[in-house]
Amino acid sequence: MKIVSLAILFFLHPVHVSLTGIEYDSMNQIYSVFVKVWSDDLDADIRLWNRASERVITDEKEIYIKYLADRILIIEDGKRLKMILLKSETDGLEHRFNLEARGSRAVKKVTVINRIMTRLYEDQANMLLFSFNGIEEGYRFTSADTLKNYQVK
């Protein structure tokens, strides 16, 4: 019976993962960003983030954009881009966000930082799908590895 109980606990261990897609539209110089996270993990990390920053924010949309702008950064040639939240939705199990950031025309290096839930879980994995003018690459961020540079020119 103990072995069965341990096996059940092993298989019920939660997976700590998020998915982020970043696609650059060179005609309009816009980064389209899609983020998908588990709702319970997101809520726990937002509570931790709120306490750490001593913020008192009650508007849900404002909380999401401030949290996401703090945890996911797009940096062009050393300049951090401002993201705006276009859409957020949840089905109770997961949250999905659509954001965008305005880029510039002549870019040599794009840096992506993804720190979603890295303070919350040591085994956190943040998967990235990055697309920029023909460059398409997947990357796995971890709690210890939160930064990825792309040479785009």
CORMOBEL-V133612 format. One line per field, one symbol per residue. ss: DSSP state (H for helix, E for strand, - for the rest). Layout:
# CORMOBEL-V133612
ss: ???
This chain:
# CORMOBEL-V133612
ss: -HHHHHHHHHH-----EEEEEEEEE----EEEEEEEEEHHHHHHHHHHHHHHH------HHHHHHHHHHHHEEEEE--EE--EEEEEEEE---EEEEEEEEE------EEEEEE----------EEEEEEEE--EEEEEEEE----EEEEE--
